Amino acid sequence: MAAGLRWSHVGLNCVDQKTTEEFYTRYFGFSRARVVDLGEAQIVFLRKGDAYLELFAAGGTAPARRADDDGPQAPGRMRHLAFQTDSVDAFLAGLGDAAEVTLGPLDFDDFICGWRTVWVRDPDGVIVEVSQGYEDDSTHDKDGA
């Protein structure tokens, strides 16, 4: 790994930055970290721990292609954002009707006991995965061999 290289952010194009900001602050625990004023537009940075979302005002009112299930499968497109929670069911209860479930919840006990996941669509059509119970497999060689 390159010296000093670390995760920075994901940039999201938003139909309505305020709606997207409210979604990620209310349901995912982000808070506003900075606003860059560009005159007629602005860039809003949201932060949760070391993770940032960078919100841009996008032209148009709908995603170029609607994403379903666990996200687009085309090369060069982000498939989904992903978050961990203690309880998928509690997350969904708190979310209510604020987002459409696109897939799940699904249980993956055949892979990891207690692994459960749901995918929802954010206000701009981005698929967001929320999982509980995922754990790394410590038996795998760290170099992938």
C-alpha positions in Angstrom: 0.0 0.0 0.0 1.2 3.5 -0.8 2.5 5.3 2.2 -0.1 7.5 3.9 -2.9 6.3 1.6 -6.3 6.1 3.3 -10.0 6.2 2.4 -11.4 9.6 1.8 -15.0 9.9 0.5 -17.7 8.9 -2.0 -19.1 11.7 -4.2 -22.9 11.5 -4.8 -24.9 13.4 -7.4 -28.2 14.6 -5.8 -31.5 15.7 -7.2 -32.0 17.7 -3.9 -28.9 18.0 -1.7 -31.0 18.9 1.4 -33.2 15.7 1.0 -30.1 13.5 0.6 -28.3 15.2 3.5 -31.4 14.6 5.7 -31.6 11.0 4.7 -27.9 10.2 5.5 -27.9 12.2 8.7 -31.2 10.9 10.1 -30.8 7.2 9.2 -27.1 6.6 8.9 -25.7 9.0 11.6 -23.7 11.3 9.3 -23.3 15.0 10.2 -22.4 18.1 8.2 -18.6 18.6 8.1 -18.2 21.4 5.6 -20.0 23.3 2.8 -18.0 24.6 -0.1 -19.8 27.6 -1.7 -19.4 27.7 -5.4 -21.5 30.8 -6.0 -24.7 29.4 -7.6 -24.0 25.9 -6.2 -22.4 24.2 -3.2 -20.8 21.0 -2.2 -21.9 19.5 1.1 -19.5 17.2 3.0 -21.1 14.7 5.5 -18.9 12.8 7.9 -19.3 9.7 10.1 -16.1 8.7 11.7 -13.5 8.5 9.0 -16.1 8.1 6.2 -17.3 11.1 4.2 -20.0 11.6 1.6 -19.6 14.5 -0.8 -23.0 15.8 -2.1 -23.2 17.5 -5.4 -26.2 19.1 -7.0 -27.0 17.1 -10.1 -28.7 18.2 -13.3 -31.9 16.4 -14.1 -34.5 14.9 -11.8 -34.0 11.1 -12.1 -31.0 8.7 -12.2 -29.7 8.0 -15.7 -30.5 4.3 -15.1 -32.7 3.0 -12.3 -30.8 0.6 -10.1 -32.6 -2.4 -8.6 -31.8 -5.4 -6.3 -28.3 -4.9 -4.9 -27.3 -2.3 -7.5 -26.1 -2.0 -11.1 -23.9 -4.8 -12.4 -22.4 -2.8 -15.3 -18.6 -2.3 -15.2 -17.6 1.2 -14.2 -20.7 1.9 -12.1 -20.7 1.7 -8.3 -22.8 -1.2 -7.2 -23.9 0.1 -3.8 -22.8 1.8 -0.6 -22.7 -0.5 2.4 -23.1 0.0 6.2 -23.0 -2.4 9.2 -25.6 -2.3 12.0 -26.4 -4.4 15.1 -29.9 -5.2 13.8 -31.2 -5.0 10.2 -34.8 -5.3 11.6 -34.3 -2.4 14.0 -32.8 -0.3 11.2 -35.8 -1.1 8.9 -38.2 -0.2 11.7 -36.5 3.1 12.2 -36.4 3.7 8.4 -40.1 3.2 8.0 -41.3 4.4 4.6 -38.3 6.7 4.1 -36.7 4.4 1.5 -37.8 1.6 -0.8 -36.4 -1.9 0.0 -34.9 -3.2 -3.3 -33.8 -6.6 -2.1 -34.2 -8.6 1.1 -33.8 -8.8 3.9 -31.8 -12.0 3.2 -30.1 -14.3 5.6 -26.6 -15.6 4.7 -26.2 -18.1 7.5 -24.8 -20.7 5.0 -21.7 -18.4 4.8 -21.6 -16.6 8.2 -23.9 -17.5 11.1 -26.0 -14.4 11.8 -25.2 -12.5 8.6 -28.3 -10.7 7.4 -28.6 -8.0 4.8 -31.1 -5.6 3.2 -30.7 -3.2 0.3 -32.6 0.1 0.1 -32.7 3.0 -2.4 -31.7 6.4 -1.3 -33.5 9.6 -2.4 -31.3 9.8 -5.6 -31.6 6.1 -6.6 -28.3 4.9 -5.0 -28.6 1.4 -3.6 -27.5 1.2 0.0 -26.7 -2.1 1.7 -27.2 -2.5 5.4 -25.9 -5.7 7.0 -25.5 -7.3 10.4 -23.2 -10.1 11.5 -20.6 -9.9 8.8 -17.1 -11.1 10.0 -13.8 -11.5 8.1 -12.5 -15.0 7.6 -9.3 -15.2 9.7 -8.3 -18.5 8.0 -7.6 -16.7 4.7 -4.0 -15.8 3.8 -3.8 -12.0 3.9 -2.0 -11.9 0.6 -4.8 -13.7 -1.2 -2.8 -16.8 -2.0 
